[in-house]
Amino acid sequence: MRRMFLRSTAAAMCFVLTLCTAGYASVSVPALALEQALRAQAALLMDANTGTVLLARNEHAARPVASLTKLMTMLLVFEAETAGRIKWEDRVTVSAHAAGFGGSQIWLEAGETLTLEELFLSVAIESANDSAVALAEFVAGSEESFVALMNERAGELGMANTRFTSATGLDIGTPHSSAMDMALLSREVLRHPRVHEFVTIRTHTLERARTRTILTNTNRELLATYLGYDGLKTGWTRLAGHNLASTAKRGELRLIAVVLGAASAAERRSDIVRLLDFGFANFEGRRVVRQGDSVGAVPVVKGSRQVVEAVAANDFHLLLAKGHRAPIETRTELLRTVAPVTAGQTVGRLWATTEGQEPAYVLLVAGAPVGRASWWLNFRRLWESLH
């Protein structure tokens, strides 16, 4: 993971920090003013498209993160739904364990039934602890089993300084994470197309069997005031302080900003704005190709069809210094492919670079399956090639 903003110490602080990290044009920022403006205990700014860290302070320090924990709860629900194990319209019966949770909640009652989507909305908007536990139990059978899945997934994402102890983030046991790990988690959550549909809702009325609940977004101020802001999650406990994992997009640049351990909600908002402002002032994104775009045809040896379309496996962007105008150069690298071919099978890479940058790539995959050719078809092709 590239580092584009080097941490400075009080003893070695300069008023202007010039970044000349390999592969990027230089970027000048008033480092002392920026450092003094950040009040949270830990902070990180990341380019969501490339995973490049643009600014970081105490990013690996293990700290409680309160309800930012629910980003993992949300991710596991998204992944279970995508895999077909659960559906948004599924009815979930609330257990006594889930109904008994304190803190931020929607006052669920034991035996009450809501849809999976209704519970998810209350977590994404209101940060409801009781709903988070109900979701955990529905996905994994118990909160304890769900927490095991949370920690397993954290390991898969490279969240080296994270230990979850609940689906809620309440100060149960000794939960901890870091600004870096929360950025990695946020980046993974953002891969799910419906996330913004949930986290950008400012208010929502939840019609329940015996009451009506008004959900109010805990992140509503930045949603209303910051250009391009569209998520993600707030968190607070007395032990953790005020925390916020945010994302905003302008043009082709999507940023992730995380602050942990701020003294107040106003302080965490101010830090997030400083981070995002820095990112948008100094960097821009350039899209090379969209996910699913065709970049050529790959010959298929002994296939029922002789070529298969090679498509981009993911969106592919380059991160550039603001104002970078040099052209982007691309080249395609295709693998020798023998039938049978499955849709989504890797068939090559698309490389891209620009002046001063190291080449980067996106995987190319088969856009459709290709079966084996029959012996007769192979014979006919051989005959035709000889005549």
N, C-alpha and C positions, 0 to 999 in steps of 0.2 A: 504494500500500500504506500503510495507516494506521500511525502510530507512536504507541503508547500509553505508553511509558516512555522518558523522555528521558535520554540519557547525562549523567552528571555528572562534573565534573573535581574533582581534589583541592582546587583553589583555591576551588571554588564548591559545596562539598558541604554539604547540609543533613541534619539527622538524620531529618527526615520530608519526603518528596517527595510532593506532592499533584498528581495528574494531573487536569487539567480539559480534556483534549483534546476538541475539538469532537465532539459526537455521543455522548459517554459521560458517565455520572455520575462524580464525582470518586472517586479511589481513593488512600488513604493507605498508604504503606509505609515502614518504617524503612530509608531508602535507604542510609545510611552502613553499617549492619550488613550489609545485603545486598551492597553493593559490596565490603566487606572480606572477606566470606565466599567470593566467587568468586575462584578462584586461576588458572583457565585463562587462556591468552593471548587468547582470543576466546570469546564466548558469545552465544547468541540464544535467545529464547523466542517461539514463534509459535502463534497459534490456527490449527489445521489446517483448520478449516471455512471461515474467511473469508480466511486469509492475513495477518491482522493481526499485526504485530510488537508484542509486549507488553513485551519487554525486550531490550536489545542493548548489547554492548560490543565494539568493534573488529570489528564484524560484516562489514565489507568488506575487512578486511586479508587479503592473499593469503598463504596458508600451505600447506605440504604437509599432506595429510589422511589419509595412509596408507590403511588398508583401508576407510575411508568411501567411497573410490573405487568399491568393489564395489557400492554402491547403484546406480550407473549401469549397471554390468554386469548386475545383477539386473533393473533397469528395462528394458533392451533385450531381455533374454530374455523377460520378461513380455510386452512389446509384440510381439515376433516370434511368440510362442505365440498371443496373442490374435488376431493377423492371420492365423493359420493357416499360417505359413511353417515352423513347427516344432511338434512335439508332445512332450508330457512323456515319452511312452514311446519316443521315438526313441533308437536306440543310437548312442553317440558313441565313436569310436575315438580313444584318446589318442595325440597325436603326441610325438615325442622332445622338441620344443620345450616343450610343456606339462609333460611329465614332469620336465624339468630345472629347474623353478623351486624356489627355496629359500624360507625363511621358513615361515610357517604353511602346512601342506600335509597331504595324506593319503597321500603317497608313491605317486602314480600311476606305473604302468609304461608305457613306450612300447608301443603295440599293445593295451593293455588296453581292454576295452569296458565302458562303464557306460551307464545310461539318462540322458537329459537331466535327469530329476527327481533322480536320485541325485547327479549332479554339482552341481545347484542346491542341494540340501540341504546338501552339504558346504561350499558357499560361505556360505549363510545361517546355518548353525550354527557351523561350525568356522573359517570365513573362509579356506578353503583356496585358496592361490594357484595351485596346479597345476590345480585344478578350474575356477577362474575363466578361466584361459587356454584350457583345453579348450572351455569354453562359448563363449568369444570366437571361437575358430577355427571352431566348428561353425556359429555364426550368420553370420559374415562371411567365412569362408574363410581368414583370417589374423588374428593379433592386431593387426597394423598397420592393416588395413582396419577392424577393430572399433573401434580407438581413434579413427579418423576419424569413425565413427558416434557415438561417445561425445561428441566435441567438437561435432559438428553438433547433437546433441540438447541439449547444454548450452546452446548458443546459442538454440535454440528455447524453452527454459525460462527464458531471461533470466539465466542464470548468467554474469554479466559478468566475474567475476574467477576463472574456472576454465580450466585447461588440463590435460587428461589426457594422460599419456604411456604408460599401460599399462592393462590390465584389472584389475590387482591393487592398485595404489597403492604398490608398492615404489618406493624412491627411484631411479628410472631417469630420467635427464634432469632436468628441472626442473618436476615436476608441482606444481600449486597449485590451491587453491580458497579458499573463505571460509565463515564460519559462515552468512552469508545464503544463499550458493549451496547449501550442504548442506541448509539448511532447505527451500529451493525444491525440491531433488531429493527429499528425504524426503517432502514433500507429494505429489509426483507418484507416487512409489512406493506411497504409501498409497491411491491410487485403485484399485489392483489388489486384488480381493477375496481372493486367496489369500495375500497377503503375510504375514498374521498366522499362517496355518497353518504357514508355514516358520520364521519368525523367533522364534516362541514355544516351539519344541521345545527342551527343555533337554538331553536326550541322545537319541541315535538310533544304532541298530546298522546298519551298512552291510555287507551280505553281498556280498563280492566273490569272483571266481573262485578266487583263491588265498589269500585272507585275510579276516578280519573286522575292520572298523574301527569303533571307538566314537567317534562324533561328540559333542563336548561344547560347549555353547553358551558363547561367550566373554562373553555378556551375562547369564549365568544368575543372578547375585546379585540384580540389580534385578528380573528376572522373578519371582524367588521372594519378594521382600520388599516391593516398592512397589505399593500398591493401584492397580489399573488399568493397570499397566505392561505393554506388549505389543510391544516392539521398540525399536530397529531394528538398529544396527550399531556395533561397536567398531572401533578402529583404532590401531595403534602402529607406529612405526619410530623409530629413534634421532633422526632429523632432525625428524620430525613431533611427537614426544611422544605423549601419551595423548589420544585423541580419542573422542568418542561422539556419535552421533545417536540420539535417543530419542523415543519417543512413549508417551503414556498417555491413557486416557479415563476420565472419571467423568461419569455422566449424559450430557448432550448436549454436553459440552465435551471435545474432543480437542486435546491440546497436542503440539507438537514442540519439543524442546529439543536444542540443539547446543552442545558445548564442544570447543574445539580447543587443543592445546598444553598440556595439564595435565602436571604433573611426575610423576604416578603414577596407577595405576588407582584407588586409593582417593580421590585428589583429584578425578578426573573424575566418579566416582560421587557424591561429596559435592556438587559443583557442579550436577550434573543434578538431584539431589534438591532443592536450594535453588531452582532455577529452576521445577521442577514444583510445588513447594509454594507458591511465590509465585503461580503461575497459578491453581491450584485455590482458593487462599484469597481471591483478589480478583475472579475472573471466573466467569461461567457461560454456557453456550450454551442457546439456545432454538431448537428446530426449528420451522420454518414449514411445510415440506412435504417429503415424501420423494421421491426420484427415482422417476419413473413414476406418481406420484399424479395423478389427474385433477383439474383445477381448472375444468373447464367445457367447452363445445362451441363450436367456431369455424365460422361459416357458410362454405360452400365454393361459390364462384360457378362455375356450369356443371359441377358435379361429378356423378358417378354417384350419390353420396350428397350430401345438402345440408348436412351438418355433419360435422366430424371432432373427435374428442376431443383436447383440449389437455392434455398431461401435462408434469410438471416434468422438465427435462433432467437435473437433478442434485439431490442433497440440498441443501436451502436452510436455513441457520441464521443467526441473529443472535447477535452477541457482546455480552454485557451485563455491567455491573458486578454483582458479587455482591449478591444481595438486591433487584435491580431488579424491581419488581412492576407497572409500568405495562403496560397491554395492548398487544398488537401489532396494528397496523392494516394491512390488505392491500387491494390493488386490482389488477384484471386489465386488461392492455392487449393487445388482440387486433389482429392485422394483417389487412388485406383479403387474402383467400386465394382464388386462382383455380386450378381444376383444370388439369393433374394435380398431386396432392400426394403426396410421398413420405413414408414413415414416417421420423420424425426431423427433418423439415423444420421450421424455426423458424416459429411461428405467433403468437408474442406474448411477453409478459413478465408475471411475477407480481411486483409490488412489495410491499415490506413496510417498515414503520418503527415506531418506538416513541418515547416521550417523550424528546426531546433528541437523537435520532439522525437522521442523514441517511438518506433512503430507499435501500434496496438492492434488487436484483432477481435473479431466476433466469429463464433462458430457458424458454419453453414450446414444446414441439415436438408435431408430429402423432403421435398414438398409432397410426395405421394409414394405409396408402396410400388415396388416393381417385383413381379414374380420371376421364377426361372423360365427361360425359354424351353419349349419342347425340343426333343431331339430333331424333329422334322424341321422346325424353324431354324435351329442352328445349322442343319445341313443345307437348307435353302440359302441362308446368308453366306455360307462358305462357297456354295456353287456360284452365287451371283458375284462374289468378290473375285472369283477366278475367271469370270467371263465378262 
